[in-house]
Amino acid sequence: MRKVIFWDFDGTLAFFVRWSVSMDRALREAGWEVDLKKIQEHLKSGFTWHTPEISYAHATGERWWDNLFRHFEKLYLQVHLDKALWKQVNTGIREAVADWKNYTLFDDTVKTLNACRESGYTSYVLSNFSPELPDILKGLGLVEYLDGWVASAWLGYDKPRREIFEYAYASAGNPEWCCMIGDNPKADIAGAKALGWPAILVHNIVPCSADFCVKALEDIPELLMRIQSKSKPPLNGIV
């Protein structure tokens, strides 16, 4: 039986320095100082995953970035950033997001991925993420543990939309068994459970529809055995 695990990326397998920090650095490099709180407030909206109900299959890849830059430029207008500097700042932000060195793996990421592979599971990354996801996975040395990846910015749908889960499932060869693992109760867990998939919430112990909530990735291999054995874990079981 083919067994597939779909892993979220940012916040689950690794963590990023934060978009607001990247924008702050890019602005400073352009000689412009903006209150970090103002940047953080602006970035609470404008990303496709903030409005998953809106599909954008017509605006993926490079066009995903073009749309995001238009949102950034609303802030540039507010802070009176010289228009001649807009392209420089946008480029600086994108370079920061695309640079795998700005991501840090959790201490047990590789150990857990390897344990799952040795137990017969196939792993795919399923992430609401920019088009650069495959290059970042390669830079972090994760591709040897993965059979594939799905980034929302290439597809035009964000989790928890059913379409992105169905696409990932088909890309994985319609496995007989699959599971979703992530840190977001809505995007990862609710999205997977809507399709009837088992789901594990990691790094985030909160009430949700997950079969299990765990503090660390290293707890997952044993839980997968319990879930797949058709035991009936209590909702919100915490390990």
Secondary structure as UniProt FT lines:
FT   STRAND          3..7
FT   TURN            11..13
FT   STRAND          14..16
FT   HELIX           19..29
FT   TURN            30..31
FT   HELIX           36..42
FT   TURN            43..44
FT   HELIX           48..50
FT   TURN            52..53
FT   TURN            57..58
FT   HELIX           62..78
FT   TURN            79..80
FT   HELIX           83..85
FT   HELIX           86..98
FT   HELIX           100..102
FT   STRAND          103..105
FT   TURN            107..108
FT   HELIX           109..118
FT   TURN            119..120
FT   STRAND          121..127
FT   TURN            131..132
FT   HELIX           133..139
FT   TURN            140..141
FT   HELIX           143..145
FT   STRAND          148..151
FT   HELIX           152..155
FT   TURN            159..160
FT   HELIX           162..171
FT   TURN            172..173
FT   STRAND          177..182
FT   HELIX           185..190
FT   HELIX           191..193
FT   TURN            194..196
FT   STRAND          199..202
FT   STRAND          212..214
FT   HELIX           217..219
FT   HELIX           220..228
FT   TURN            229..230
FT   TURN            235..236
FT   STRAND          237..238
//
